[in-house]
Amino acid sequence: MKQRTLVVVSAGLSQPSSTRLLADQLAAATAAAGEAREIEFVVTTIELRDLAHDIMNHMLTGFPPGALKEALDAVAGADAVIAVSPIFTASYSGLFKSFFDVVDKDALVDKPVLIAATAGTARHSLALEHALRPMFAYLRAVVVPTSVFAASDDWGADSAEGFLQSRITRAAAELATEVGRREAATVTDPFALTVDFEDLLK
């Protein structure tokens, strides 16, 4: 069984939050889908709520504090990403966008990404297609076809076990399949010597 890394980015603001709940369910479903494909996912969850001040400091100074640097490195080194945002004013949250604004512009190139969102009403569901998907397409990520949206009503017993769960399962399977098609992610050290030191002395 091959081992791959899965980073889950949750932009929920409350504790607990429906955004984190959806993120956890997507991560669990992806892990299950991975097992069926001989893939063991090592899951890291990033709560953007805990990094809000660091993200703003990075935007102002250009230097990420330690905890944020670890989160950015985790995203860059991941084999797959699950990104979940609450929907505010018909789009992703400012915190969610700010985090991906400070992610390296090449960190998500050809990386499988599953997008998901939560909101109080189903009227916001199209935000996944007109806001989140274009953003990740711009970052050259490979966004799986199925996106997952959960309104408040979707957390009822019947809904959670029906339509919502079917979309979670389908999206997770698509993500695991994309990961299975790829070699493990590698991150190039920007400070690594690309020329032999003896050759530099000649």
Contact map, one row per residue, 1 for C-alpha under 8 A:
1110000000000000000000000000000000000111000000000000000000000000000000000000000000000000000000000000000000000000000000000000000000000000000000000000000000000000000000000000000000000000000000000000000000
1111000000000000000000000000000000000111000000000000000000000000000000000000000000000000000000000000000000000000000000000000000000000000000000000000000000000000000000000000000000000000000000000000000000
1111100000000000000000000000000000000011110000000000000000000000000000000000000000000000000000000000000000000000000000000000000000000000000000000000000000000000000000000000000000000000000000000000000000
0111110000000000000000000000000000000011110000000000000000000000000000000000011000000000000000000000000000000000000000000000000000000000000000000000000000000000000000000000000000100001000000000000000000
0011111000000000000000000000000000000000111100000000000000000000000000000000111100000000000000000000000000000000000000000000000000000000000000000000000000000000000000000000000000000000000000000000000000
0001111100000000000000000000000000000000111100000000000000000000000000000000011111000000000000000000000000000000000000000000000000000000000000000000000000000000000000000000000000000000000000000000000000
0000111110000000000000000000000000000000001111000000000000000000000000000110010111000000000000000000000000000000000000000000000000000000000000000000000000000000000000000000000000000000000000000000000000
0000011111000000000000100010000000000000001111000000000000000000000000000000000011110000000000000000000000000000000000000000000000000000000000000000000000000000000000000000000000000000000000000000000000
0000001111100000000000100000000000000000000011110000000000000000000000000000000011110000000000000000000000000000000000000000000000000000000000000000000000000000000000000000000000000000000000000000000000
0000000111110000001100100000000000000000000011110000000000000000000000000000000000111000000000000000000000000000000000000000000000000000000000000000000000000000000000000000000000000000000000000000000000
0000000011111000001100000000000000000000000000111000000000000000000000000000000000011100000010110000000000000000000000000000000000000000000000000000000000000000000000000000000000000000000000000000000000
0000000001111110111100000000000000000000000000111000000000000000000000000000000000001100000000000000000000000000000000000000000000000000000000000000000000000000000000000000000000000000000000000000000000
0000000000111110100000000000000000000000000000001000000000000000000000000000000000000000000000000000000000000000000000000000000000000000000000000000000000000000000000000000000000000000000000000000000000
0000000000011111100000000000000000000000000000000000000000000000000000000000000000000000000000000000000000000000000000000000000000000000000000000000000000000000000000000000000000000000000000000000000000
0000000000011111100000000000000000000000000000000000000000000000000000000000000000000000000000000000000000000000000000000000000000000000000000000000000000000000000000000000000000000000000000000000000000
0000000000000111110110000000000000000000000000000000000000000000000000000000000000000000000000000000000000000000000000000000000000000000000000000000000000000000000000000000000000000000000000000000000000
0000000000011111111110000000000000000000000000000000000000000000000000000000000000000000000000000000000000000000000000000000000000000000000000000000000000000000000000000000000000000000000000000000000000
0000000000010001111111000000000000000000000000000000000000000000000000000000000000000000000000000000000000000000000001000000000000000000000000000000000000000000000000000000000000000000000000000000000000
0000000001110000111111100000000000000000000000000000000000000000000000000000000000011100000000000000000000000000000011000000000000000000000000000000000000000000000000000000000000000000000000000000000000
0000000001110001111111110000000000000000000000000000000000000000000000000000000000010000000000000000000000000000000000000000000000000000000000000000000000000000000000000000000000000000000000000000000000
0000000000000001111111111000000000000000000000000000000000000000000000000000000000000000000000000000000000000000000000000000000000000000000000000000000000000000000000000000000000000000000000000000000000
0000000000000000011111111100000000000000000000000000000000000000000000000000000000010000000000000000000000000000000001000000000000000000000000000000010000000000000000000000000000000000000000000000000000
0000000111000000001111111110000000000000000000000000000000000000000000000000000001110000000000000000000000000000000100000000000000000000000000000000000000000000000000000000000000000000000000000000000000
0000000000000000000111111111000000000000000000000000000000000000000000000000000000000000000000000000000000000000000000000000000000000000000000000000000000000000000000000000000000000000000000000000000000
0000000000000000000011111111100000000000000000000000000000000000000000000000000000000000000000000000000000000000000000000000000000000000000000000000000000000000000000010000000000000000000000000000000000
0000000000000000000001111111110000000000000000000000000000000000000000000000000001000000000000000000000000000000000000000000000000000000000000000000000000000000000000011001000000000000000000000000000000
0000000100000000000000111111111000000000001000000000000000000000000000000000000001000000000000000000000000000000000000000000000000000000000000000000000000000000000000000001000000000000000000000000000000
0000000000000000000000011111111100000000000000000000000000000000000000000000000000000000000000000000000000000000000000000000000000000000000000000000000000000000000000000000000000000000000000000000000000
0000000000000000000000001111111110000000000000000000000000000000000000000000000000000000000000000000000000000000000000000000000000000000000000000000000000000000000000011001100000000000000000000000000000
0000000000000000000000000111111111000000000000000000000000000000000000000000000000000000000000000000000000000000000000000000000000000000000000000000000000000000000000001001101100000000000000000000000000
0000000000000000000000000011111111100001100000000000000000000000000000000000000000000000000000000000000000000000000000000000000000000000000000000000000000000000000000000000000000000000000000000000000000
0000000000000000000000000001111111110000000000000000000000000000000000000000000000000000000000000000000000000000000000000000000000000000000000000000000000000000000000000000000000000000000000000000000000
0000000000000000000000000000111111111000000000000000000000000000000000000000000000000000000000000000000000000000000000000000000000000000000000000000000000000000000000000001100100000000000000000000000000
0000000000000000000000000000011111111111100000000000000000000000000000000000000000000000000000000000000000000000000000000000000000000000000000000000000000000000000000000000100110000000000000000000000000
0000000000000000000000000000001111111111000000000000000000000000000000000000000000000000000000000000000000000000000000000000000000000000000000000000000000000000000000000000000000000000000000000000000000
0000000000000000000000000000000111111110000000000000000000000000000000000000000000000000000000000000000000000000000000000000000000000000000000000000000000000000000000000000000000000000000000000000000000
0000000000000000000000000000000011111110000000000000000000000000000000000000000000000000000000000000000000000000000000000000000000000000000000000000000000000000000000000000000110010000000000000000000000
1100000000000000000000000000000001111111000000000000000000000000000000000000000000000000000000000000000000000000000000000000000000000000000000000000000000000000000000000000000000000000000000000000000000
1111000000000000000000000000000001111111100000000000000000000000000000000000000000000000000000000000000000000000000000000000000000000000000000000000000000000000000000000000000100010000000000000000000000
1111000000000000000000000000001001100111110000000000000000000000000000000000000000000000000000000000000000000000000000000000000000000000000000000000000000000000000000000000000000000000000000000000000000
0011110000000000000000000000001001000011111000000000000000000000000000000000000000000000000000000000000000000000000000000000000000000000000000000000000000000000000000000000000000000000000000000000000000
0011110000000000000000000000000000000001111100000000000000000000000000000000000000000000000000000000000000000000000000000000000000000000000000000000000000000000000000000000000000000000000000000000000000
0000111100000000000000000010000000000000111110000000000000000000000000000000000000000000000000000000000000000000000000000000000000000000000000000000000000000000000000000000000000000000000000000000000000
0000111100000000000000000000000000000000011111000000000000000000000000000100000000000000000000000000000000000000000000000000000000000000000000000000000000000000000000000000000000000000000000000000000000
0000001111000000000000000000000000000000001111100000000000000000000000000000000000000000000000000000000000000000000000000000000000000000000000000000000000000000000000000000000000000000000000000000000000
0000001111000000000000000000000000000000000111110000000000000000000000100000000000000000000000000000000000000000000000000000000000000000000000000000000000000000000000000000000000000000000000000000000000
0000000011110000000000000000000000000000000011111110000000000000000000000000000000000000000000000000000000000000000000000000000000000000000000000000000000000000000000000000000000000000000000000000000000
0000000011110000000000000000000000000000000001111111000000000000000000000000000000000000000000110010000000000000000000000000000000000000000000000000000000000000000000000000000000000000000000000000000000
0000000000111000000000000000000000000000000000111111000000000000000000000000000000000000000000100000000000000000000000000000000000000000000000000000000000000000000000000000000000000000000000000000000000
0000000000000000000000000000000000000000000000111111100000000000000000000000000000000000000000000000000000000000000000000000000000000000000000000000000000000000000000000000000000000000000000000000000000
0000000000000000000000000000000000000000000000111111111000000000001100000000000000000000000000000000000000000000000000000000000000000000000000000000000000000000000000000000000000000000000000000000000000
0000000000000000000000000000000000000000000000011111111100000000000000000000000000000000000000100000000000000000000000000000000000000000000000000000000000000000000000000000000000000000000000000000000000
0000000000000000000000000000000000000000000000000111111110000000000000000000000000000000000000000000000000000000000000000000000000000000000000000000000000000000000000000000000000000000000000000000000000
0000000000000000000000000000000000000000000000000011111111000001101100000000000000000000000000000000000000000000000000000000000000000000000000000000000000000000000000000000000000000000000000000000000000
0000000000000000000000000000000000000000000000000011111111100001000100000000000000000000000000000110010000000000000000000000000000000000000000000000000000000000000000000000000000000000000000000000000000
0000000000000000000000000000000000000000000000000001111111110000000000000000000000000000000000000100000000000000000000000000000000000000000000000000000000000000000000000000000000000000000000000000000000
0000000000000000000000000000000000000000000000000000111111111111100000000000000000000000000000000000000000000000000000000000000000000000000000000000000000000000000000000000000000000000000000000000000000
0000000000000000000000000000000000000000000000000000011111111111100000000000000000000000000000000000010000000000000000000000000000000000000000000000000000000000000000000000000000000000000000000000000000
0000000000000000000000000000000000000000000000000000001111111110000000000000000000000000000000000000010000000000000000000000000000000000000000000000000000000000000000000000000000000000000000000000000000
0000000000000000000000000000000000000000000000000000000111111100000000000000000000000000000000000000000000000000000000000000000000000000000000000000000000000000000000000000000000000000000000000000000000
0000000000000000000000000000000000000000000000000000000011111110000000000000000000000000000000000000000000000000000000000000000000000000000000000000000000000000000000000000000000000000000000000000000000
0000000000000000000000000000000000000000000000000000000011111111000000000000000000000000000000000000000000000000000000000000000000000000000000000000000000000000000000000000000000000000000000000000000000
0000000000000000000000000000000000000000000000000000000011101111100000000000000000000000000000000000000000000000000000000000000000000000000000000000000000000000000000000000000000000000000000000000000000
0000000000000000000000000000000000000000000000000000011011000111111110000000000000000000000000000000000000000000000000000000000000000000000000000000000000000000000000000000000000000000000000000000000000
0000000000000000000000000000000000000000000000000000010011000011111110000000000000000000000000000000000000000000000000000000000000000000000000000000000000000000000000000000000000000000000000000000000000
0000000000000000000000000000000000000000000000000000000000000001111111000000000000000000000000000000000000000000000000000000000000000000000000000000000000000000000000000000000000000000000000000000000000
0000000000000000000000000000000000000000000000000010010000000001111111100000000000000000000000000000000000000000000000000000000000000000000000000000000000000000000000000000000000000000000000000000000000
0000000000000000000000000000000000000000000000000010011000000001111111110000000000000000000000000000000000000000000000000000000000000000000000000000000000000000000000000000000000000000000000000000000000
0000000000000000000000000000000000000000000000000000000000000001111111111000000000000000000000000000000000000000000000000000000000000000000000000000000000000000000000000000000000000000000000000000000000
0000000000000000000000000000000000000000000000000000000000000000011111111100000000000000000000000000000000000000000000000000000000000000000000000000000000000000000000000000000000000000000000000000000000
0000000000000000000000000000000000000000000001000000000000000000001111111110000000000000000000000000000000000000000000000000000000000000000000000000000000000000000000000000000000000000000000000000000000
0000000000000000000000000000000000000000000000000000000000000000000111111111000000000000000000000000001100000000000000000000000000000000000000000000000000000000000000000000000000000000000000000000000000
0000000000000000000000000000000000000000000000000000000000000000000011111111100000000000000000000000000000000000000000000000000000000000000000000000000000000000000000000000000000000000000000000000000000
0000001000000000000000000000000000000000000100000000000000000000000001111111110000000000000000000000000000000000000000000000000000000000000000000000000000000000000000000000000000000000000000000000000000
0000001000000000000000000000000000000000000000000000000000000000000000111111110010000000000000000000001000110000000000000000000000000000000000000000000000000000000000000000000000000000000000000000000000
0000000000000000000000000000000000000000000000000000000000000000000000011111110000000000000000000000000100110000000000000000000000000000000000000000000000000000000000000000000000000000001000000000000000
0000100000000000000000000000000000000000000000000000000000000000000000001111111000000000000000000000000000100000000000000000000000000000000000000000000000000000000000000000000000000000111000000000000000
0001111000000000000000000000000000000000000000000000000000000000000000000111111110000000000000000000000000000000000000000000000000000000000000000000000000000000000000000000000000000000100000000000000000
0001110000000000000000000000000000000000000000000000000000000000000000000000111110000000000000000000000000000011000000000000000000000000000000000000000000000000000000000000000000100001100000000000000000
0000111000000000000000000000000000000000000000000000000000000000000000000000011111000000000000000000000000000011100000000000000000000000000000000000000000000000000000000000001000100000000000000000000000
0000011110000000000000000000000000000000000000000000000000000000000000000010011111100000000000000000000000000011110000000000000000000000000000000000000000000000000000000000000000000000000000000000000000
0000011110000000000000100110000000000000000000000000000000000000000000000000000111110000000000000000000000000000111100000000000000000000000000000000000000000000000000000000000000000000000000000000000000
0000000111000000000000100000000000000000000000000000000000000000000000000000000011111000000000000000000000000000111100000000000000000000000000000000000000000000000000000000000000000000000000000000000000
0000000111100000001101100000000000000000000000000000000000000000000000000000000001111100000000000000000000000000001111000000000000000000000000000000000000000000000000000000000000000000000000000000000000
0000000001110000001000000000000000000000000000000000000000000000000000000000000000111110000110010000000000000000000111000000000000000000000000000000000000000000000000000000000000000000000000000000000000
0000000000110000001000000000000000000000000000000000000000000000000000000000000000011111000110000000000000000000000011100000000000000000000000000000000000000000000000000000000000000000000000000000000000
0000000000000000000000000000000000000000000000000000000000000000000000000000000000001111111110000000000000000000000011100001001000000000000000000000000000000000000000000000000000000000000000000000000000
0000000000000000000000000000000000000000000000000000000000000000000000000000000000000111111110000000000000000000000000100000000000000000000000000000000000000000000000000000000000000000000000000000000000
0000000000000000000000000000000000000000000000000000000000000000000000000000000000000011111000000000000000000000000000000000000000000000000000000000000000000000000000000000000000000000000000000000000000
0000000000000000000000000000000000000000000000000000000000000000000000000000000000000011111100000000000000000000000000000001001000000000000000000000000000000000000000000000000000000000000000000000000000
0000000000000000000000000000000000000000000000000000000000000000000000000000000000000011111110000000000000000000000000000001001100110000000000000000000000000000000000000000000000000000000000000000000000
0000000000000000000000000000000000000000000000000000000000000000000000000000000000001111011111011000000000000000000000000000001000110000000000000000000000000000000000000000000000000000000000000000000000
0000000000100000000000000000000000000000000000000000000000000000000000000000000000001111001111111000000000000000000000000000000000000000000000000000000000000000000000000000000000000000000000000000000000
0000000000000000000000000000000000000000000000000000000000000000000000000000000000000000000111111100000000000000000000000000000000000000000000000000000000000000000000000000000000000000000000000000000000
0000000000100000000000000000000000000000000000011001000000000000000000000000000000000000000011111110000000000000000000000000000000000000000000000000000000000000000000000000000000000000000000000000000000
0000000000100000000000000000000000000000000000010000000000000000000000000000000000001000000111111111000000000000000000000000000000000000000000000000000000000000000000000000000000000000000000000000000000
0000000000000000000000000000000000000000000000000000000000000000000000000000000000000000000111111111100000000000000000000000000000000000000000000000000000000000000000000000000000000000000000000000000000
0000000000000000000000000000000000000000000000000000001100000000000000000000000000000000000001111111110000000000000000000000000000000000000000000000000000000000000000000000000000000000000000000000000000
0000000000000000000000000000000000000000000000010000001000000000000000000000000000000000000000111111111000000000000000000000000000000000000000000000000000000000000000000000000000000000000000000000000000
0000000000000000000000000000000000000000000000000000000000000000000000000000000000000000000000011111111000000000000000000000000000000000000000000000000000000000000000000000000000000000000000000000000000
0000000000000000000000000000000000000000000000000000000000000000000000000000000000000000000000001111111000000000000000000000000000000000000000000000000000000000000000000000000000000000000000000000000000
0000000000000000000000000000000000000000000000000000001001100000000000000000000000000000000000000111111100000000000000000000000000000000000000000000000000000000000000000000000000000000000000000000000000
0000000000000000000000000000000000000000000000000000000000000000000000010010000000000000000000000011111110100000000000000000000000000000000000000000000000000000000000000000000000000000000000000000000000
0000000000000000000000000000000000000000000000000000000000000000000000010001000000000000000000000000011111100000000000000000000000000000000000000000000000000000000000000000000000000000000000000000000000
0000000000000000000000000000000000000000000000000000000000000000000000000000000000000000000000000000001111110000000000000000000000000000001000000000000000000000000000000000000000000000000000000000000000
0000000000000000000000000000000000000000000000000000000000000000000000000000000000000000000000000000000111111000000000000000000000000000001100000000000000000000000000000000000000000000000000000000000000
0000000000000000000000000000000000000000000000000000000000000000000000000011100000000000000000000000001111111000000000000000000000000000000000000000000000000000000000000000000000000000000000000000000000
0000000000000000000000000000000000000000000000000000000000000000000000000011000000000000000000000000000011111110000000000000000000000000001110000000000000000000000000000000000000000000000000000000000000
0000000000000000000000000000000000000000000000000000000000000000000000000000000000000000000000000000000001111110000000000000000000000000001111000000000000000000000000000000000000000000000000000000000000
0000000000000000000000000000000000000000000000000000000000000000000000000000000000000000000000000000000000011111000000000000000000000000000111000000000000000000000000000000000000000000000000000000000000
0000000000000000000000000000000000000000000000000000000000000000000000000000001110000000000000000000000000011111100000000000000000000000000111000000000000000000000000000000000000000000000000000000000000
0000000000000000000000000000000000000000000000000000000000000000000000000000001110000000000000000000000000000111110000000000000000000000000011110000000000000000000000000000001001100000000000000000000000
0000000000000000000000000000000000000000000000000000000000000000000000000000000111100000000000000000000000000011111000000000000000000000000011110000000000000000000000000000001000000000000000000000000000
0000000000000000000000000000000000000000000000000000000000000000000000000000000011100000000000000000000000000001111100000000000000000000000000110110000000000000000000000011001000000000000000000000000000
0000000000000000000000000000000000000000000000000000000000000000000000000000000001110000000000000000000000000000111110000000000100011000000000110011000000000000000000000000000000000000000000000000000000
0000000000000000000000100000000000000000000000000000000000000000000000000000000001111000000000000000000000000000011111000000000100000000000000000011100000000000000000000000000000000000000000000000000000
0000000000000000001000000000000000000000000000000000000000000000000000000000000000011110000000000000000000000000001111100000100100000000000000000001110000000000000000000000000000000000000000000000000000
0000000000000000011001000000000000000000000000000000000000000000000000000000000000011110000000000000000000000000000111110000000000000000000000000000111100000000000000000000000000000000000000000000000000
0000000000000000000000000000000000000000000000000000000000000000000000000000000000000111000000000000000000000000000011111101100000000000000000000000111100000000000000000000000000000000000000000000000000
0000000000000000000000000000000000000000000000000000000000000000000000000000000000000000000000000000000000000000000001111100000000000000000000000000001110000000000000000000000000000000000000000000000000
0000000000000000000000000000000000000000000000000000000000000000000000000000000000000000000000000000000000000000000000111111000000000000000000000000001110000000000000000000000000000000000000000000000000
0000000000000000000000000000000000000000000000000000000000000000000000000000000000000000000000000000000000000000000000111111100000000000000000000000011000000000000000000000000000000000000000000000000000
0000000000000000000000000000000000000000000000000000000000000000000000000000000000000000000000000000000000000000000000001111110000000000000000000000000000000000000000000000000000000000000000000000000000
0000000000000000000000000000000000000000000000000000000000000000000000000000000000000010011000000000000000000000000000101111111000000000000000000000000000000000000000000000000000000000000000000000000000
0000000000000000000000000000000000000000000000000000000000000000000000000000000000000000000000000000000000000000000010100111111100000000000000000000110000000000000000000000000000000000000000000000000000
0000000000000000000000000000000000000000000000000000000000000000000000000000000000000000000000000000000000000000000000000011111111000000000000000000000000000000000000000000000000000000000000000000000000
0000000000000000000000000000000000000000000000000000000000000000000000000000000000000010011100000000000000000000000000000001111111110000000000000000000000000000000000000000000000000000000000000000000000
0000000000000000000000000000000000000000000000000000000000000000000000000000000000000000001000000000000000000000001110000000111111111000000000000010100000000000000000000000000000000000000000000000000000
0000000000000000000000000000000000000000000000000000000000000000000000000000000000000000000000000000000000000000000000000000011111111100000000000000000000000000000000000000000000000000000000000000000000
0000000000000000000000000000000000000000000000000000000000000000000000000000000000000000000000000000000000000000000000000000011111111100000000000000000000000000000000000000000000000000000000000000000000
0000000000000000000000000000000000000000000000000000000000000000000000000000000000000000001100000000000000000000000000000000001111111110000000000000000000000000000000000000000000000000000000000000000000
0000000000000000000000000000000000000000000000000000000000000000000000000000000000000000001100000000000000000000001000000000001111111111000000000000000000000000000000000000000000000000000000000000000000
0000000000000000000000000000000000000000000000000000000000000000000000000000000000000000000000000000000000000000001000000000000111111111100000100000000000000000000000000000000000000000000000000000000000
0000000000000000000000000000000000000000000000000000000000000000000000000000000000000000000000000000000000000000000000000000000011111111110000000000000000000000000000000000000000000000000000000000000000
0000000000000000000000000000000000000000000000000000000000000000000000000000000000000000000000000000000000000000000000000000000000111111111000000000000000000000000000000000000000000000000000000000000000
0000000000000000000000000000000000000000000000000000000000000000000000000000000000000000000000000000000000000000000000000000000000011111111111100000000000000000000000000000000000000000000000000000000000
0000000000000000000000000000000000000000000000000000000000000000000000000000000000000000000000000000000000000000000000000000000000001111111111100000000000000000000000000000000000000000000000000000000000
0000000000000000000000000000000000000000000000000000000000000000000000000000000000000000000000000000000000000000000000000000000000000111111110000000000000000000000000000000000000000000000000000000000000
0000000000000000000000000000000000000000000000000000000000000000000000000000000000000000000000000000000011011000000000000000000000000011111110000000000000000000000000000000000000000000000000000000000000
0000000000000000000000000000000000000000000000000000000000000000000000000000000000000000000000000000000001011110000000000000000000000001111111000000000000000000000000000000000000000000000000000000000000
0000000000000000000000000000000000000000000000000000000000000000000000000000000000000000000000000000000000011111100000000000000000000001111111100000000000000000000000000000000000000000000000000000000000
0000000000000000000000000000000000000000000000000000000000000000000000000000000000000000000000000000000000001111100000000000000000000001100111110000000000000000000000000000000000000000000000000000000000
0000000000000000000000000000000000000000000000000000000000000000000000000000000000000000000000000000000000000001111000000000000000001001100011111000000000000000000000000000000000000000000000000000000000
0000000000000000000000000000000000000000000000000000000000000000000000000000000000000000000000000000000000000001111000000000000000000000000001111110000000000000000000000010011000000000000000000000000000
0000000000000000000000000000000000000000000000000000000000000000000000000000000000000000000000000000000000000000000000000000000000000000000000111110000000000000000000000010010000000000000000000000000000
0000000000000000000000000000000000000000000000000000000000000000000000000000000000000000000000000000000000000000010000000000000000000000000000011111000000000000000000100110010000000000000000000000000000
0000000000000000000000000000000000000000000000000000000000000000000000000000000000000000000000000000000000000000011100000000000100000000000000011111100000000000000000100010000000000000000000000000000000
0000000000000000000000000000000000000000000000000000000000000000000000000000000000000000000000000000000000000000001110000000000000000000000000000111110000000000000100110010000000000000000000000000000000
0000000000000000000000000000000000000000000000000000000000000000000000000000000000000000000000000000000000000000000111100000100100000000000000000011111000000000000100000000000000000000000000000000000000
0000000000000000000001000000000000000000000000000000000000000000000000000000000000000000000000000000000000000000000011100100100000000000000000000001111111100000000100000000000000000000000000000000000000
0000000000000000000000000000000000000000000000000000000000000000000000000000000000000000000000000000000000000000000001111100000000000000000000000000111111100000000000000000000000000000000000000000000000
0000000000000000000000000000000000000000000000000000000000000000000000000000000000000000000000000000000000000000000001111000000000000000000000000000011111100000000000000000000000000000000000000000000000
0000000000000000000000000000000000000000000000000000000000000000000000000000000000000000000000000000000000000000000000011000000000000000000000000000011111110010000000000000000000000000000000000000000000
0000000000000000000000000000000000000000000000000000000000000000000000000000000000000000000000000000000000000000000000000000000000000000000000000000011111110011000100000000000000000000000000000000000000
0000000000000000000000000000000000000000000000000000000000000000000000000000000000000000000000000000000000000000000000000000000000000000000000000000011111111011000000000000000000000000000000000000000000
0000000000000000000000000000000000000000000000000000000000000000000000000000000000000000000000000000000000000000000000000000000000000000000000000000000011111111000000000000000000000000000000000000000000
0000000000000000000000000000000000000000000000000000000000000000000000000000000000000000000000000000000000000000000000000000000000000000000000000000000000111111100000000000000000000000000000000000000000
0000000000000000000000000000000000000000000000000000000000000000000000000000000000000000000000000000000000000000000000000000000000000000000000000000000000011111110000000000000000000000000000000000000000
0000000000000000000000000000000000000000000000000000000000000000000000000000000000000000000000000000000000000000000000000000000000000000000000000000000011111111111110000000000000000000000000000000000000
0000000000000000000000000000000000000000000000000000000000000000000000000000000000000000000000000000000000000000000000000000000000000000000000000000000001111111111110000000000000000000000000000000000000
0000000000000000000000000000000000000000000000000000000000000000000000000000000000000000000000000000000000000000000000000000000000000000000000000000000000001111111111000000000000000000000000000000000000
0000000000000000000000000000000000000000000000000000000000000000000000000000000000000000000000000000000000000000000000000000000000000000000000000000000000000111111111000000000000000000000000000000000000
0000000000000000000000000000000000000000000000000000000000000000000000000000000000000000000000000000000000000000000000000000000000000000000000000000000000000011111111100000000000000000000000000000000000
0000000000000000000000000000000000000000000000000000000000000000000000000000000000000000000000000000000000000000000000000000000000000000000000000001110001000011111111110000000000000000000000000000000000
0000000000000000000000000000000000000000000000000000000000000000000000000000000000000000000000000000000000000000000000000000000000000000000000000000000000000011111111111000000000000000000000000000000000
0000000000000000000000000000000000000000000000000000000000000000000000000000000000000000000000000000000000000000000000000000000000000000000000000000000000000000111111111100000000000000000000000000000000
0000000000000000000000000000000000000000000000000000000000000000000000000000000000000000000000000000000000000000000000000000000000000000000000000111000000000000001111111110000000000000000000000000000000
0000000000000000000000001100100000000000000000000000000000000000000000000000000000000000000000000000000000000000000000000000000000000000000000000001000000000000000111111111000000000000000000000000000000
0000000000000000000000000100110000000000000000000000000000000000000000000000000000000000000000000000000000000000000000000000000000000000000000000000000000000000000011111111100000000000000000000000000000
0000000000000000000000000000000000000000000000000000000000000000000000000000000000000000000000000000000000000000000000000000000000000000000000000100000000000000000001111111110000000000000000000000000000
0000000000000000000000000000000000000000000000000000000000000000000000000000000000000000000000000000000000000000010000000000000000000000000000011111000000000000000000111111111000000000000000000000000000
0000000000000000000000000110110010000000000000000000000000000000000000000000000000000000000000000000000000000000010000000000000000000000000000000000000000000000000000011111111100000000000000000000000000
0000000000000000000000000000110011000000000000000000000000000000000000000000000000000000000000000000000000000000000000000000000000000000000000000000000000000000000000001111111110000000000000000000000000
0000000000000000000000000000000000000000000000000000000000000000000000000000000000000000000000000000000000000000000000000000000000000000000000011100000000000000000000000111111111000000000000000000000000
0000000000000000000000000000010000000000000000000000000000000000000000000000000100000000000000000000000000000001110000000000000000000000000000010000000000000000000000000011111111100000000000000000000000
0000000000000000000000000000010011001010000000000000000000000000000000000000000000000000000000000000000000000000000000000000000000000000000000000000000000000000000000000001111111110000000000000000000000
0000000000000000000000000000000001001000000000000000000000000000000000000000000000000000000000000000000000000000000000000000000000000000000000000000000000000000000000000000111111111000000000000000000000
0000000000000000000000000000000000000000000000000000000000000000000000000000000000000000000000000000000000000001000000000000000000000000000000000000000000000000000000000000011111111100000000000000000000
0001000000000000000000000000000000000000000000000000000000000000000000000000001100000000000000000000000000000001000000000000000000000000000000000000000000000000000000000000001111111110000000000000000000
0000000000000000000000000000000000001010000000000000000000000000000000000000000000000000000000000000000000000000000000000000000000000000000000000000000000000000000000000000000111111110000000000000000000
0000000000000000000000000000000000000000000000000000000000000000000000000000000000000000000000000000000000000000000000000000000000000000000000000000000000000000000000000000000011111110000000000000000000
0000000000000000000000000000000000000000000000000000000000000000000000000000000000000000000000000000000000000000000000000000000000000000000000000000000000000000000000000000000001111111000000000000000000
0000000000000000000000000000000000000000000000000000000000000000000000000000000000000000000000000000000000000000000000000000000000000000000000000000000000000000000000000000000000111111100000000000000000
0001000000000000000000000000000000000000000000000000000000000000000000000000001000000000000000000000000000000000000000000000000000000000000000000000000000000000000000000000000000000111110000000000000000
0000000000000000000000000000000000000000000000000000000000000000000000000000111000000000000000000000000000000000000000000000000000000000000000000000000000000000000000000000000000000011111000000000000000
0000000000000000000000000000000000000000000000000000000000000000000000000000100000000000000000000000000000000000000000000000000000000000000000000000000000000000000000000000000000000001111100000000000000
0000000000000000000000000000000000000000000000000000000000000000000000000001100000000000000000000000000000000000000000000000000000000000000000000000000000000000000000000000000000000000111110000000000000
0000000000000000000000000000000000000000000000000000000000000000000000000000000000000000000000000000000000000000000000000000000000000000000000000000000000000000000000000000000000000000011111010000000000
0000000000000000000000000000000000000000000000000000000000000000000000000000000000000000000000000000000000000000000000000000000000000000000000000000000000000000000000000000000000000000001111110000000000
0000000000000000000000000000000000000000000000000000000000000000000000000000000000000000000000000000000000000000000000000000000000000000000000000000000000000000000000000000000000000000000111110000000000
0000000000000000000000000000000000000000000000000000000000000000000000000000000000000000000000000000000000000000000000000000000000000000000000000000000000000000000000000000000000000000000011111000000000
0000000000000000000000000000000000000000000000000000000000000000000000000000000000000000000000000000000000000000000000000000000000000000000000000000000000000000000000000000000000000000000111111100000000
0000000000000000000000000000000000000000000000000000000000000000000000000000000000000000000000000000000000000000000000000000000000000000000000000000000000000000000000000000000000000000000000111111100000
0000000000000000000000000000000000000000000000000000000000000000000000000000000000000000000000000000000000000000000000000000000000000000000000000000000000000000000000000000000000000000000000011111000000
0000000000000000000000000000000000000000000000000000000000000000000000000000000000000000000000000000000000000000000000000000000000000000000000000000000000000000000000000000000000000000000000001111101100
0000000000000000000000000000000000000000000000000000000000000000000000000000000000000000000000000000000000000000000000000000000000000000000000000000000000000000000000000000000000000000000000001111111100
0000000000000000000000000000000000000000000000000000000000000000000000000000000000000000000000000000000000000000000000000000000000000000000000000000000000000000000000000000000000000000000000001011111110
0000000000000000000000000000000000000000000000000000000000000000000000000000000000000000000000000000000000000000000000000000000000000000000000000000000000000000000000000000000000000000000000000001111111
0000000000000000000000000000000000000000000000000000000000000000000000000000000000000000000000000000000000000000000000000000000000000000000000000000000000000000000000000000000000000000000000000011111111
0000000000000000000000000000000000000000000000000000000000000000000000000000000000000000000000000000000000000000000000000000000000000000000000000000000000000000000000000000000000000000000000000011111111
0000000000000000000000000000000000000000000000000000000000000000000000000000000000000000000000000000000000000000000000000000000000000000000000000000000000000000000000000000000000000000000000000000111111
0000000000000000000000000000000000000000000000000000000000000000000000000000000000000000000000000000000000000000000000000000000000000000000000000000000000000000000000000000000000000000000000000000011111
